[in-house]
Amino acid sequence: MKNDQFKSELAALSDEQLLHEVQKRRGLFYVNVVLIVLMTANSIYGFTRTGFSVITILPLIFLPMLIAGQRRYKEAMDVLRSRKP
């Protein structure tokens, strides 16, 4: 249900607004990737240093957010590609 609602909201945007939305989502996705990589490196270091802690599982908690962001970025790209001739 949310997926159809998201696509209909994207379809209602103008070409410039849609391009801006795609660029914004791409930037957010890359920021999330960098944060996940940093958290993973920090959790590996912390695990080897002190053993298991909350920091160790932190990247796993944020992974669904990364996956959802990637999905939304791909949906926005699909709508943008469907508009181009």
N, C-alpha and C positions, 0 to 999 in steps of 0.2 A: 504494500500500500504506500509506504513512504517513498519507495523508488519511483512509482508513477507520479506521485505528487512532486517530487524533486525534478523529474524530467519535464513536467508540464510548466513548472516555474521557470526552468531554463528556456523552454520553447517560447515563453512570453517575452523574453528579453530581446532587445535589439541586437544587431550584429556587434556593435561596439561594446555594449554592456556584456554580451556573452564572451567576447574576447577578453575583456577585463576580468571577468569571473574565472575564466580558464587560467589566466596568468596568476591570479590570486591563489587559486587552488594549487597550481603547480608550485608556487613559492612555499605555501604552507606544507605541502607534501615533502619538499626537500628539507625544510626546517625540521619536520618530524623525523625524517630519516637520519639527519645529523644528530638529533637528540637521542634517538634510539641507539645509534652507534656509540655515542659518548657514554650513555648509561650502561651499555653492554661492556665496554672497556672498563668502566669504573667498577662494575659488579664482578668482573673477572679478577681485577686487581684486589678488590676487597675480599673476595673469596679465598684467593691464595694467601692473603695477608692475615686475615682474622677468622676465616671460615664462613659458615652460612649466616646470613643476616637478612634483614628486610631489603637492603640495597641489592642483594643478589637476585631477588625476584622482580625488582622494579621494572626492568625492560619487558618482562612478560605481561605486566599490568598495562603498559602503554602500547603494546603490539596491536590490540584490536582497534585502537584509535588510528594507527598507521594504516591498517587494512581498510578501514572505513574511508579515510581520506583518499586513498588510492582509488577506491571504487567511485567516489564522487568525482574525482578528477577525470577518470575514464568516461564517466557518463557525460560530463560537460564537453569533453573532446568529441564524443560521438555525436552530440547535438551540433557542435560546431562543424564537424565534417559533413553532416547531413545537409547543412545549408550551403556548402560550397558546391559549385556546379561541376 
